[in-house]
Amino acid sequence: MFKWNEGSQSAQAAILERPAVTASESIEKQTQAIIDDVIAKGDNALLEFAKKFDKREQPRLRVPSEEIVQSERLLEPSLKQAIDLAYSNIKAFHQQQQPVSKKIDTAPGVVCELKFEAIDAIGLYVPGGSAPLPSSVLMQGVCAQLSGATTVVLATPVNGNERIHPAILYAAKLCGITTIIESGGAGVIAAMAYGTESVPKVNKVFGPGNSYVTMAKQLLSQSVPGFAIDMPAGPSEVMVIADERANPAFIAADLLSQAEHGRDSQVLLVSNSEKIIAQTQQQIELQLETLSRADIARAALDNSALILVDDMAQAFDVSAKYGPEHLILQIDQADQYVGLVKNAGSVFVGDYTPESAGDYASGTNHVLPTYGYSKVYSSLNLMDFYRTYTVQSITPSGLVNLSKAILPLADAEGLDAHANAVKVRLENL
């Protein structure tokens, strides 16, 4: 337990430090080599990577459309219903984010407009691993579907001789995705950035991944003209603010739900009660015994902290300094404290609002800024799938009036051609 008021400023800063993100020179070099292979060999590079990294004997890239159509027949009814419910809630929430163009007369004869246009081609990356991630498909796919993007490419790796999980295919089907690529890692990110025989070129890639995927996204966004990524990504994290009446079992469960993501995850409890902190520690040990990923969670707990503060005001100050990906408020009348929240990716209010709800089915998006980026980045939302642009229309009389601002400013900046573009028009009136 770290007593906030008894620590120096340097000690306070140290307790809030994140685990170092692996971004070594070696990873950058290996990732660039993968990118270069994709540029040179296209589909063949992806097929070679599937054999090498995913241990696939007979890899393929495009999933046949009939497999996508028939996917729901292979699902357990309970899983299909779960995906349907999550899709419905996520779509309902994001539907309300549809942008509306704006038009304003900034001065007589001067009309300015703000317009929105869907990004034409979108790439969605869903990591592979020990279990399918249909929730990741839904969180990204619903936004792509609502935006009306012309091209949507979903890429995910498949291990060994397994088939792509029908839950992935069914979630994609609900989102209207018909182009699904069985390929993962830095290679398929490069394929989506440049385009190959089977993988359409896209303008922006979304989705989490390992250090190689993250490095590929960064390198490609800096080198391929017109190619963008969603946001910087780091290990998963959660902060729980709890008062003296909070339930330690709930707190421990929420902390462990993030700790099981990975060894470099970080979980923090901030409380004004030593008793709650002690009871939470006990609950963590009890619940760890029941978890299949206990070893991973224990490693993550080494990066974590239990922080004692004087009061709730100080707790929210600590939270603002940290800027958590997930912030859970297990405090009395928690809804009255939401106004104190600063720098959080997503907020979970009250004892019966676990972070798991946002990860799967409440409706909000689970793609969130980590590693302190919540101070400057937003949670994934529908606007990330659009670009804005402006339109202006000026009448002759409007230009006469506007010239009173344009000409002195152009003269002050020494830009004669700017001024002349106005003068030649005024002389023509």
C-alpha positions, 0 to 999 in steps of 0.5 A: 500500500502506498500512502499518497500524502507520505510520498515525495513528488518523485515517489508519487510519479514513480507509483504512477509510471507505466510498464515500459513498452517494448519498442526495441531497435530489433523489433523495428528492424524486423518489422521493416523487413516484413514490410519490405517483403510484402512490398516485394512479394505481395500475397506470397509474402503473407502466405510465407508468414502464415507458414512461418509464424502461424504454423499453417501447412496450407494457408489461404488469404480470402475467406470464401463468402459461403463460409461467412454466410453459413457461419451462424449455423455453426454457433452455439445458440447462446453465443449467437444470442450474445453476439446479437445483443452486443451488436444491437447495443453497440449499434444503438449507441454509435448510431447517435454519433452520426455527424450533421453538416453545419452551415453559417453566414459568418458575415453578409455575403460569406457562407461557410460550411462544415461537411463530413465524408466517410473515409473510403477504405477501412482496415480492421485488425483483430488479434488472434490467440487462444480464443476468438475475439468477436467483440473486437470485430463488433467494436470496429465493424459497427463504426465502419458499417454506420459510416458507409465506408465503401471498402472494409477489410477485416484481417485476423490470424488463424493458428495451425490447421484451425479454421477461422472461428465462426463467431468472428465470421458471424460478427463480421456478417452482422457488420456487413463485412465481406472481405475477410483476410486470414493473415496477421501481424505486421505483414497484413498491416503492410498489405492493407497499407499498400494493397496486394493481389488479395488485400485491398489497399485501405486509407486507415487501419484500426485495431490492437495488436502485439509490438510488431503490429504496433510498430508496423502501424507507426512505420507505415503511417509515417511512410505511406502517403494518405495512410493513417492509424487509429491511435497509439496503443499500449498495455491494458489498464484500469483504475478503481476509485473506492470509498469505505463502503465499497465491496472488496470482492467487486474491486478485486474482480475488476482489477483482475479482469484487466490484469489477466489481459497481459503481463504488462497490464497495470491495475490501480486501486485508489481509496480513502480506506485502509480497511478496503485496501487490505480487504481487497488484497485478500480478495485478490488472492482468493480470486486468483486461485480460480482464474485460468490466467492467474500466472499472467494476472500475478505478473501484471500485479507486479506493475500495479499499486494500491494507493491510500488517499485522504479523500475523494477529491485527492483520489480524482486528482491522482486519477487525472495525473494518471489518465487511465484507460478505464476508470471505475467509480465504486463510491457512494452516489457515484453519479454525482462524482462524474463531473470530477473525472478528467483524462479517462478513456471510459468511465464505469459508474457505480458498484454494478457497472463492471468494466467487462460490460464496456468490453462486450455489450453495454454499447460503448466502445472498448477501443480506448487510449492507453499509456496516458494518451487519454489526456489527448485522445478519445475513445474510438467513435464514429467520427474516427471513420469520417473526415471533415472538410469545409466549404465557403461561398462568397458574393461580390459584396461579401468579398468587398467587405472581407477584403478589409481583413484579407488585404491588411493581413496579406500585406503584414505577412508579405504575401503579395500574391494572396492580396492580388487574388483579391485585388484583381476581383475587386477591380473587375467589379 
